[in-house]
Amino acid sequence: MSNEPIISLGNVTKRIGRTTIIDNLTFDVPQGEIFGFLGPNGAGKTTTIRMIVGLMSITEGQILIKGKNIKTEFEEAIRHIGAIVESPEMYKYLSGYQNLVHYARMVPGVSKERIDEVVSLVKLENRIHDKVKKYSLGMRQRLGVAQALLHRPSLLILDEPTNGLDPAGIRELRDYLRYLTRKEGITVVVSSHLLSEMELMCDRVAILQRGKLVDVMPIQDLTGGSDQAQTYLIQAHPLEQAFVAIRNMDGVQGVMLAQEGTVEVKTERECIPDILTGLMQNHIRIYGVQMVSKSLEDRFLEITEGGQIG
Amino acid sequence: MVNLVLNENMKIYRRVRTWILVGLMVAFVLFVNIIEWHSGGKKAQGEGWRTELHQENQQWSKVLKQRELNKEERTYYEQRIALNDYHLKQDIRSTDGTMWDGVYGSANLMIVITIFTIIIVGDSVASEFSSGTIKLLLIRPASRIKVLASKYISVMLFGMLLLLTLFIVSFVGNGILYGFGYMDLPLINMTADGQIVERNMVLNLWKTYMLNGVSTVMYVTLAFMISSAFRSSAMAIGFSVGALFAGNLVMQALQRFDWSKYLLFANTDLAQYLNGHPFQEGMTLSFSIGVLVVYFFVFNLISWLIFTRRDVAA
């Protein structure tokens, strides 16, 4: 796999009237990743995706898909993309199969066999000749995935793919995306406002806020790195002695009494054994130590409100 | 491009709605023709046509003796008499009481074709937006102009289908009502300079169809433009059908203004040049064709500009 980024945004700006919707976005998406767009509602995720797939015009800057400009070389660029933009709306009066035939006709080189292959991939064989209006939301979603994969795209773009799906449907989609990146080497770009979803799906995320790029980072950095101070809950007895002892130890950045029988300690991971040894030397009984991983929501708010992450 | 048209055709003909329209078309043609046949057409059958033509000529001769006729009316009746005389002299029966009478009368139902085609065209772009399918449609390696053109072509093909339905149903229907006789009966017609000519019935019928079809194409193109500009099928259908019916009324009110001859509605009816009564003095067939061509390109240009530039945000 080459190192050429599959998507490359250069100073992309979108203005509608005087309002700047997207402000000077620049980043690359490398091949073979599941890449997420994260941001609160109105941050510009959907607008960015629509510019990438050519549904919206780009006011300034350029977007390259495998080196092809989406604006000036639309047909060459879009060929590599399969997409579901928000919920996959199909022609309800046509059958699932007819819908796929419809999209297959629009791309050169999609055979009947490929349609059947995609249908079995999304496990719709039994209902593919039913009219789409009889489909459940989950089935429509699967048909949406099928139409996106029909022409063997190297890039799959999903805008809010989990909207309206039940937990089972979300899980199914997630497993499926993993499968696609591993087995078929497809790059996936998803957008969502659901952090927990992104955490489970993505390798890297771009965080958008009010049309600006806040940061691009691996998802682990967002969920909490190992070298940073974390919060631990230590269940000890007697509590007051433990509190005083911990407060005087090295490497402790903060300590407070938490719920019944526990002390909340803010420190780095490497200091934990020393703290515990110190407590035992003071004959304090320890019943449990628990790391409190900061919730993703907290981290996210920290990033989007406090600017750069520390 | 062929594939895109196939797609659009699939979206038209896989809908029940479309076949209801085609069914209505058949029903209309049969209904009108049966009424027509019942209320008079069947009496004129047989060899009674000679007596009828003689009676007509006598009646018109009487009318011609009146003083107050103006020159135009006078020529009209004189020509009618000349045509009848030609029929009698050459022993070619008039179309009265033959299937041709019904078939030609059915050509007036072209307006139904216009309305039904407007219904389909008004929905073709707008419904893609309202159902959200436009998003999946435009992210394929087919440029927007091709998508738009394929929709236009498929709708025009639908209009052709309705026209073919009209032709076949009126032909077969009237054939059954009046009998399939007088197949090679020529159409006796008078040219603009007063020459009597014999024409082929079917060829002349299609000429009439095509002439009326010009107005269908114009209204459908108008509806197509509204559909792609405002993405509202109700607006496209409502405005175009409204224009179709109100157009003549509006034009009557505007007739005294010289500029009104440049309006679309003053030119859609090309048959006005066959009857010899153009909307305004000095208008010619080539003038109208010129105006229509300009409108045609402007409508399509607007559809194209709006459709290809628009952000798909909904």
Interface residues (C-beta under 8 A of the other chain):
Chain A: I16 R50 V53 G54 L55 M56 S57 F74 E75 E76 I78 R79 I81 A83 I84 V85 E86 S87 P88 E89 M90 Y91 K92 Y93 L94 Q98 V101 H102 Y103 R105 M106 V107 P108 Q147
Chain B: N3 L4 L6 N7 M10 K11 R14 R15 V16 S131 G132 T133 K135 L136 L138 I139 R140 P141 A142 S143 R309 D311 V312 A313
